[in-house]
Amino acid sequence: AVTESRPLLAVAWMMGALASFTGMALAGRELTAEMSVFQAMACRSIICVTVLTLIAWRVGFRKVATARFPMHLARSIAHFGGTYAWIFGISVLPLAAVFSIEFTTPIWTALLGAMFLRERLTRWRLAGIALGFAGILVIVRPGSGLFDVAAFIVLGAAWCYSTVYAFTRAMAPTESPLAIIFWMNLIQLPLGLIPALGVWVTPSAHAWPWIAIIGIAGLTSHYCVAHAMR
């Protein structure tokens, strides 16, 4: 993989993804104050699909052709579930708490990589996993304000995202970053739009800039993660 031989490049891509996630978090909190999580996700998908379709048309749709649609489908469903849980958590928990719980994602990713991708669990990785689990107990501890259903929903989001990263690593040798994010957004569009139609509200003037931010941040985060996993 390119980023395995150039680890600093992978770090740079993940820093870009983290910046994008921050933008999505802020936009998600603002949007869910006046619309459902499904509608916020549908708005994001509409923007992403529109932009990605124009890019695919410009470079040629053969760039997004795939023979691994079942894997794209599984990855997209896992990502959709994780994003729904993440945005829901953002709407009810402090942002610092959501990001603290989300940082458990590397733990699950390392475990899934060892189980399904035959990646080695070195002593340092095992130590990191042990410390990570200790951190989970510190963050989500009995008697604290975070020990509620929302905290565990965000923990589920972290697990879903680790599944997505494992899928991305497995797909990277044959699928381009453009193909990965194109199919993900195309599959997720109806998943968010159909349930949103029943509770759709007209966005206020205040919401439109945040809709643009969640769409742009969604695109850049997916692109950065897809590159970091290569």
N, C-alpha and C positions, 0 to 999 in steps of 0.2 A: 504494500500500500504506500502511496506517496507520502502521507502524513506520518507513517511509521519511520520512514527514513529522514523526515524533516519535522521533528516534534514541535519545534517553535511555530511552524506553519499551522499545525493543528491547534495549538494554543491560541494563535491569532484568530483562526476561524471561530473557535468556541467563545472567545471574548466578544467577537461580533455577534454571535448568537445570544450571548448573555445581555448585551446592550439592546438587542431586538426584543428579547423576552421582557425586559424592563418596560419598554415602550408598550408592548402588548398588555402588560399587567396594569399600567396606568390607564390605558384605553379601555380595557375590560372593566375596570372598577367604575369608570365614568359611564360607560354604556349600560351596564346592568342596573344602574340607578333608575333607568327609564324604560328598559326593554328586557326581554328574557335572554338567558344565556344562549338559547338556540338562535335567536335573531341576531345577536352579536356575532356568533360564529358564522351564520349565513351571510351576513354583510362582509365579513372577512373573506369568505370563500368566493363570493361574487367578484370582489376586486381581484383576488389572486387568479381565478380562472380567466377573467378577462385579459389581464396582463400576460399570463402565461400562454394563452391561445394566440395572442398577437405575436409573442416571441417565437412560438412554434411555427406560426405561419411565415414569419420572416426568415427563420433559419431552415425551415423544411420540417414537415411533420414526421419525417422518417427519424428525426432526432429524438422523438419521444415514443417511437414504436417499441413495443416490448413483447417478449414471449413469456414473461413471468407475471402475468396479471393476477393470479391467485395470491402471490406474495405481496403485490401492491395492495390488493384488497385487504388482506390481513393486517398489513402495516398501517393502512389508512384508518381502519376501524379502531385499532389500538390507539392511534394518535388522536382520533376524534374523542374516544372515551377519556383519554388523559386530559385533553384540552377542556372538555366540558367540566371535568372535576376540578381542574386548575382554576378556571374562570369562576366557577361556583365558590371555591375557597377564597378567591380574591374578593368576592362580594361580601363575605361574612367574617373573614379573619384579617388581622393586620398584615400588611404586605411583608413585613419582616418575618412574621411567622410562616407565611406561605413559602417564601424563598428559603427559609431555614429547613423546612420539611422537604422542599423540592431538591435540596442539595444531597438528599439520600439517593438520588437517581444513579450516581456512579457505583454505589454499592450493588444495586440490583443489576446494573449493566455488567459489572465484573462477574457476578454469579451466573448470569445468563450466558455471557461469553464463554465461561468455563464449561457450562453444561451443554451448549449447543454449537459453539464455534471452536471448541477444543483449544481455547486460549489458556495459557498456564496461569495458575494461581501461585505466584511466588510468595515468599515469606512477607515481603513488604505489602503485597496486595492483601494478604490475609490479615495482616496487622491493621491495614487501613479499613478493611471491612469490619473488623472487631471494634475499632474505634468509632466507625460510622454507626453501628448498632447501639453502642453506648450513647452516642449523640442523640439517636432517636429517642431513647429512654429519657434523656435529659429534656429534650424539646417537648415530647408528648408524654408527660408524666402524670400519674394519678394525683388528683387534688389540684392540678394547675388549671388555669383558664383555657388552655389549649386541649385539655383532655375531653374532647367532645367529638361528635360525628363528623363535623367539618374537617377537623384535623386528620382524621383517618381517611376521609375522602381525598384530601390533598396527598396523603401518603399513597393512596391508590393511583393518583395521577402520576406520581414519581415512578411507580412500578410500570405503568403503561408506557411512560416515556422511555424507560430502560428497554422495554420490549421493542419499541420503535427503533432505538439506537442499534439493538442487536440485529433487527431486520435490515437496517441500513448498511451495517457492516457486511452482512451476507450478500446484499444486492450490489454493493459498490463495484465489484469486479466487472459486472456486465451492464449495469444501468448508470446512465449519466445523472448528475445532480438535477439537470433540467427534467429528465424523464421521471425521476423520483418525486419531485415536487409537483409536476404537472398532474400525474395520476392521483397523487394524494389529494390535491385540492379538487379535482374533478369528481372523485368518489365522495369526498366529504360535502360537496355542495348540496346534493339532495338529502343527505343525512341531517343537515342542519336546517335546510329550507323547509322541508315538509312539515316537521313539528312546529316550526316557527310561524307558519301561515295561520295557524289557529289562534295565535296570541300576538299577531303582528301589530305594531304601533307605528305611527308615522314619526320618524326621527325629528327631534327639535333642531333648531339652528345650532344649539350648543353641541349636539351629538355628531354633526357631520364632520368636523375636523377630527374627532376621535375615531370615527368610522374609517377615515383615510389613514390614520395612524395605525389602527389595528390591521388594516389590509397590507400596508407597506411593511410593517414590522413582521407580519406573518410570512410574507415573501422572503424577507432578508434572513429571518431566523431559520427557515427551512433550508435555504440555500447554503447558509454557513454550516449548519449541522451536516448536510449531505457532503460538503467538501471535507469537513473535519473527520468524517468517518471513512474517507477513502484511503 
